[in-house]
Amino acid sequence: MLVQKTLRHGALFALLLGSLAAGAAHAANGWERIRDDAPERYVVVRGDTLWDISARFLTSPWQWPTLWQANPQIQNPHRIYPGDTLVLRDCEGAPCFALETGQPVVKLSPRVRTIEPREAVAALPLEVVNVFLRQHRLQEAGRALNELGYVIGGENQRFISGAGDTLYVRGVLPADTPMGFYRPGEEYLSASGEPLGQELVYIGEARFISQQGDIARVEALSARQEVRNNDIVLPLDEPIEADFQPRAPLNDVAGHLIAAPGGVRFIGRLQVVALDLGTEDGLQPGHVLQVDQQGELISDPRSGELTQLPSTQGGLMMVFKPYSRMSYALVMQAANVLSIGDVVRSPERQR
């Protein structure tokens, strides 16, 4: 009887050890990255972003590329479209996502058969960042503003012009490229005070008319405010596209939130911020960074000494426009109001 009882306890102990080992292996294979409430299937709808979709499945949305099983039979295997179905699967013990491609809408008539064009799901809200990029651009440090084309005057010796007016610009302009009027804004500095670039603020749109020597004639098509002499004239930036995914930087980076363009006082979700990190630090579009906010300084109730509380995670942001030494990023999550000077760094990696 004693022997049977001992054997039974040993079997239960072995079963418990086996369960724990299986759980540890399950976690080691990446299942701990999956949210407890993650769906097994999800149909993509118009308006979704890759961030939204990955946040439905993953505890850390930037880990999406490590679990995404791109379909090699699709022309661009990294693109996801409204109507597609994402399926959470077990790939040899590790989680992965597979794609069931939705069919495009087909319109039938006696004479015409058309397929509606589909717009791929973007990593982040493109309308937010493209509006920002139209209104803000950067002249990087080391490139002088006096090298750019600038307004020298309007017709009839006007110093201030508006939509419909003709102006003269010193500089050789491209003839068939949409142009914009810009005015110097904030000068960006690193946390140590080193110049990183000069913000240029969009004033309005211009149309090239003619060029004679180094003087160009342009028409102001639109103006958010009056166009003044010495305003800068540049080709409009191309809007960014959807061809990047949220992911962590390959290398560990650390820097600071240095500005909130547009005079924003309270920085929260879907606000654009400027960082003192750029391509020289390894940043690319889609890289996700964690914001660390410094803990409060309090007085110890016994010793009276000032004590710095540990820093806390304040949010997550995604880089969408990196330059050589600074970047623009969009705040994707914010647990608290973010502030100029907050530390930004590579997100904590789950092993």
C-alpha positions as CSV (number, residue, x, y, z in Angstrom):
1,M,0.0,0.0,0.0
2,L,2.8,2.4,0.9
3,V,4.6,1.5,-2.4
4,Q,1.5,2.2,-4.4
5,K,0.9,5.5,-2.7
6,T,4.6,6.5,-3.3
7,L,4.3,5.6,-7.0
8,R,1.1,7.6,-7.3
9,H,2.7,10.7,-5.7
10,G,5.7,10.2,-8.0
11,A,3.5,10.1,-11.1
12,L,1.7,13.2,-10.0
13,F,4.9,15.0,-9.4
14,A,6.3,13.9,-12.8
15,L,3.1,15.1,-14.4
16,L,3.4,18.5,-12.7
17,L,7.0,18.8,-13.8
18,G,6.0,18.0,-17.3
19,S,3.2,20.6,-17.3
20,L,5.6,23.2,-16.0
21,A,8.2,22.3,-18.6
22,A,5.6,22.4,-21.3
23,G,4.4,25.8,-20.1
24,A,8.0,27.1,-20.0
25,A,8.6,25.9,-23.5
26,H,5.3,27.4,-24.6
27,A,6.4,30.8,-23.3
28,A,9.9,30.4,-24.7
29,N,8.4,29.9,-28.1
30,G,6.7,33.2,-28.0
31,W,3.2,32.5,-26.9
32,E,3.7,35.0,-24.0
33,R,3.6,37.7,-26.6
34,I,0.0,36.9,-27.5
35,R,-2.8,38.8,-25.6
36,D,-5.0,36.6,-23.5
37,D,-8.1,38.0,-25.3
38,A,-6.5,37.8,-28.8
39,P,-9.0,36.5,-31.5
40,E,-8.2,33.4,-33.5
41,R,-9.4,35.2,-36.7
42,Y,-9.8,38.8,-37.5
43,V,-11.3,40.4,-40.7
44,V,-9.5,43.6,-41.6
45,V,-11.8,46.6,-42.1
46,R,-11.3,50.0,-43.7
47,G,-9.6,52.4,-41.3
48,D,-7.5,49.8,-39.6
49,T,-3.8,50.4,-39.2
50,L,-1.1,47.8,-38.7
51,W,-0.7,49.2,-35.2
52,D,-4.4,48.7,-34.4
53,I,-4.3,45.1,-35.8
54,S,-1.1,44.1,-34.0
55,A,-2.4,45.6,-30.8
56,R,-5.4,43.3,-31.0
57,F,-3.2,40.2,-31.0
58,L,0.1,41.2,-29.3
59,T,1.1,42.6,-25.9
60,S,3.8,44.5,-27.7
61,P,2.6,45.7,-31.1
62,W,6.1,46.4,-32.4
63,Q,6.8,42.6,-32.4
64,W,4.5,42.1,-35.3
65,P,7.2,41.3,-38.0
66,T,8.6,38.4,-35.9
67,L,5.2,36.6,-36.0
68,W,4.0,37.6,-39.4
69,Q,4.1,34.8,-42.0
70,A,4.1,36.7,-45.3
71,N,2.5,34.9,-48.2
72,P,5.2,34.5,-50.9
73,Q,2.6,34.1,-53.6
74,I,1.3,37.6,-53.1
75,Q,3.0,40.4,-55.2
76,N,3.8,42.4,-52.1
77,P,3.6,39.9,-49.2
78,H,3.9,42.6,-46.5
79,R,0.7,44.4,-47.5
80,I,-2.7,43.7,-45.9
81,Y,-5.9,45.0,-47.3
82,P,-9.5,45.5,-46.0
83,G,-11.4,42.3,-46.4
84,D,-8.4,40.1,-45.7
85,T,-8.6,37.7,-42.8
86,L,-5.7,37.2,-40.3
87,V,-5.5,33.9,-38.7
88,L,-3.5,33.1,-35.5
89,R,-1.9,29.8,-35.8
90,D,0.6,27.4,-34.1
91,C,3.7,27.1,-36.3
92,E,5.7,24.2,-34.9
93,G,5.0,25.3,-31.3
94,A,5.4,29.0,-31.9
95,P,2.6,31.5,-32.7
96,C,2.4,33.0,-36.2
97,F,-0.1,34.9,-38.3
98,A,-1.3,33.8,-41.7
99,L,-3.3,35.7,-44.3
100,E,-6.4,34.6,-46.1
101,T,-6.7,37.1,-48.9
102,G,-10.1,38.7,-49.4
103,Q,-11.5,39.1,-52.8
104,P,-11.7,42.6,-54.3
105,V,-15.1,43.9,-55.2
106,V,-16.2,43.0,-58.7
107,K,-18.9,45.1,-60.5
108,L,-20.7,43.3,-63.3
109,S,-22.8,44.8,-66.1
110,P,-23.6,43.7,-69.6
111,R,-20.5,45.5,-70.9
112,V,-18.1,46.4,-68.1
113,R,-16.3,44.3,-65.5
114,T,-14.3,46.4,-63.1
115,I,-12.2,45.6,-60.0
116,E,-12.3,48.2,-57.3
117,P,-8.8,49.4,-56.3
118,R,-7.8,48.5,-52.8
119,E,-5.7,50.6,-50.5
120,A,-3.3,48.7,-48.3
121,V,-3.5,49.0,-44.6
122,A,-0.9,51.5,-43.3
123,A,1.3,51.2,-40.3
124,L,-0.2,54.3,-38.7
125,P,-2.8,56.9,-39.6
126,L,-1.3,58.3,-42.8
127,E,-3.8,61.2,-43.0
128,V,-2.4,62.6,-39.7
129,V,1.3,62.4,-40.7
130,N,0.8,63.6,-44.3
131,V,-1.1,66.6,-43.1
132,F,1.7,67.3,-40.7
133,L,4.4,66.8,-43.4
134,R,2.6,69.2,-45.7
135,Q,2.7,71.9,-43.0
136,H,6.1,71.2,-41.5
137,R,9.5,70.2,-43.0
138,L,13.1,70.3,-41.9
139,Q,16.2,72.0,-43.2
140,E,18.9,69.9,-41.6
141,A,21.8,71.5,-39.8
142,G,24.7,72.2,-42.1
143,R,22.5,73.3,-45.0
144,A,22.2,77.1,-45.0
145,L,18.7,78.6,-45.5
146,N,20.3,81.3,-47.8
147,E,21.0,78.5,-50.4
148,L,17.2,78.1,-50.9
149,G,15.0,80.0,-53.3
150,Y,13.2,83.0,-51.7
151,V,10.6,85.6,-52.5
152,I,12.1,88.9,-53.4
153,G,8.8,90.8,-54.1
154,G,5.4,90.8,-55.7
155,E,4.0,92.6,-58.7
156,N,3.4,96.4,-58.2
157,Q,6.1,96.3,-55.5
158,R,3.9,94.4,-53.0
159,F,5.7,93.3,-49.8
160,I,2.7,91.0,-48.8
161,S,0.8,88.8,-51.2
162,G,-2.0,86.3,-51.2
163,A,-3.8,83.7,-53.3
164,G,-4.0,84.7,-57.0
165,D,-1.0,87.1,-56.8
166,T,2.1,86.9,-58.9
167,L,5.5,86.9,-57.1
168,Y,9.2,86.8,-58.0
169,V,11.6,84.3,-56.5
170,R,15.4,84.4,-56.6
171,G,16.6,80.9,-57.4
172,V,16.2,78.3,-60.1
173,L,13.0,76.4,-59.7
174,P,11.8,73.1,-61.3
175,A,9.1,73.9,-63.9
176,D,6.8,71.0,-63.5
177,T,6.9,70.3,-59.7
178,P,4.3,71.6,-57.2
179,M,5.9,74.2,-55.0
180,G,5.2,75.6,-51.6
181,F,5.9,78.8,-49.6
182,Y,7.7,78.2,-46.3
183,R,8.8,80.3,-43.4
184,P,11.5,79.5,-40.8
185,G,10.0,78.2,-37.5
186,E,11.6,76.5,-34.5
187,E,15.3,75.7,-34.4
188,Y,15.7,72.1,-33.2
189,L,18.5,71.5,-30.6
190,S,19.6,68.3,-29.0
191,A,19.4,67.8,-25.3
192,S,23.0,69.0,-25.1
193,G,22.2,72.2,-27.1
194,E,23.7,71.0,-30.4
195,P,21.9,72.4,-33.5
196,L,20.0,69.6,-35.4
197,G,17.9,71.5,-38.0
198,Q,15.5,74.3,-38.7
199,E,11.8,73.8,-39.0
200,L,10.1,75.3,-42.0
201,V,6.4,76.1,-41.7
202,Y,4.1,75.8,-44.7
203,I,2.5,79.1,-45.8
204,G,0.8,78.2,-49.1
205,E,1.2,76.6,-52.5
206,A,2.8,78.1,-55.6
207,R,2.7,77.5,-59.4
208,F,5.7,78.0,-61.6
209,I,5.1,80.4,-64.5
210,S,8.5,81.2,-66.0
211,Q,12.3,81.5,-65.3
212,Q,14.7,84.2,-66.5
213,G,18.2,83.9,-65.2
214,D,18.0,83.3,-61.5
215,I,14.6,85.0,-61.1
216,A,11.5,82.9,-61.3
217,R,7.9,84.1,-61.7
218,V,5.3,82.2,-59.7
219,E,1.6,82.4,-58.8
220,A,0.3,81.9,-55.3
221,L,-2.4,79.3,-55.6
222,S,-3.3,79.3,-51.9
223,A,-2.1,80.9,-48.7
224,R,-2.9,80.0,-45.1
225,Q,-1.5,83.4,-44.2
226,E,0.1,86.3,-46.2
227,V,3.2,85.5,-48.3
228,R,6.0,87.9,-47.4
229,N,9.3,88.9,-49.0
230,N,12.1,86.5,-47.9
231,D,9.7,83.5,-47.5
232,I,11.3,80.3,-48.9
233,V,10.1,78.5,-52.0
234,L,10.6,74.7,-52.2
235,P,9.1,71.7,-54.0
236,L,6.4,70.1,-51.9
237,D,7.4,66.9,-50.1
238,E,5.9,63.7,-51.4
239,P,3.4,62.1,-49.0
240,I,4.7,59.0,-47.2
241,E,3.3,55.6,-48.2
242,A,2.2,52.5,-46.3
243,D,5.3,50.3,-47.0
244,F,6.7,49.9,-43.5
245,Q,5.7,47.9,-40.4
246,P,5.8,48.7,-36.6
247,R,9.0,47.1,-35.2
248,A,11.7,47.7,-32.7
249,P,15.0,49.2,-33.8
250,L,17.7,46.6,-34.6
251,N,20.1,48.3,-32.2
252,D,19.5,49.8,-28.7
253,V,19.0,53.6,-29.0
254,A,18.4,56.3,-26.5
255,G,17.6,60.0,-26.9
256,H,15.1,62.7,-26.0
257,L,11.8,64.2,-27.0
258,I,13.0,67.7,-28.0
259,A,10.0,69.4,-29.4
260,A,6.3,69.3,-30.2
261,P,5.9,71.1,-33.6
262,G,2.9,73.4,-33.9
263,G,3.1,74.8,-30.4
264,V,1.4,71.8,-28.8
265,R,1.5,72.1,-25.0
266,F,0.0,68.8,-23.9
267,I,1.5,65.9,-25.8
268,G,-0.7,62.8,-26.1
269,R,-1.9,60.2,-28.5
270,L,-1.6,61.0,-32.2
271,Q,0.5,64.0,-31.6
272,V,3.7,64.5,-33.7
273,V,7.0,65.0,-31.8
274,A,10.6,65.7,-32.7
275,L,13.4,63.5,-31.4
276,D,17.2,64.0,-31.3
277,L,17.7,60.6,-33.0
278,G,18.0,59.9,-36.7
279,T,19.3,57.6,-39.4
280,E,22.8,58.0,-38.0
281,D,21.5,56.3,-34.9
282,G,19.9,53.5,-37.0
283,L,16.3,54.8,-37.0
284,Q,14.0,53.9,-39.9
285,P,10.3,54.5,-40.7
286,G,8.2,52.1,-38.5
287,H,10.7,51.9,-35.6
288,V,8.9,52.1,-32.3
289,L,10.4,53.8,-29.3
290,Q,9.4,53.8,-25.6
291,V,9.0,57.0,-23.6
292,D,10.4,57.0,-20.1
293,Q,9.3,59.7,-17.8
294,Q,11.5,60.7,-14.8
295,G,10.1,59.9,-11.4
296,E,9.1,62.6,-8.9
297,L,11.6,64.0,-6.5
298,I,10.3,63.5,-3.0
299,S,11.5,64.0,0.6
300,D,12.2,60.8,2.6
301,P,9.9,61.0,5.7
302,R,12.6,59.7,8.0
303,S,15.9,61.0,6.7
304,G,14.6,64.1,5.0
305,E,16.8,63.4,2.0
306,L,15.5,64.1,-1.5
307,T,14.9,60.9,-3.3
308,Q,14.3,60.4,-7.0
309,L,11.6,57.9,-7.7
310,P,12.1,55.3,-10.5
311,S,11.2,56.4,-14.0
312,T,8.0,55.0,-15.5
313,Q,6.9,54.2,-19.1
314,G,4.9,57.1,-20.4
315,G,4.0,55.9,-23.8
316,L,5.1,54.5,-27.2
317,M,5.8,56.3,-30.5
318,M,6.5,55.3,-34.0
319,V,9.1,57.1,-36.3
320,F,7.7,58.0,-39.7
321,K,10.1,60.6,-41.0
322,P,13.8,60.2,-40.0
323,Y,16.5,62.6,-41.0
324,S,20.2,62.1,-40.4
325,R,20.3,63.4,-36.8
326,M,16.7,63.9,-35.8
327,S,13.3,62.4,-36.6
328,Y,9.5,63.1,-36.5
329,A,7.5,60.4,-34.7
330,L,3.8,59.9,-33.9
331,V,2.7,59.1,-30.4
332,M,0.8,55.8,-30.6
333,Q,0.1,55.2,-26.8
334,A,0.3,57.6,-23.9
335,A,-0.3,56.6,-20.3
336,N,0.5,60.1,-19.2
337,V,0.9,63.6,-20.7
338,L,4.4,63.5,-22.3
339,S,6.8,66.4,-21.9
340,I,9.8,68.0,-23.7
341,G,12.9,66.3,-22.3
342,D,11.4,62.9,-21.7
343,V,13.8,60.1,-22.5
344,V,13.0,57.9,-25.6
345,R,14.7,54.5,-26.1
346,S,14.3,51.1,-27.7
347,P,11.3,49.3,-26.2
348,E,11.9,46.6,-23.6
349,R,12.2,43.3,-25.5
350,Q,10.4,40.2,-24.5
351,R,12.7,37.2,-24.6
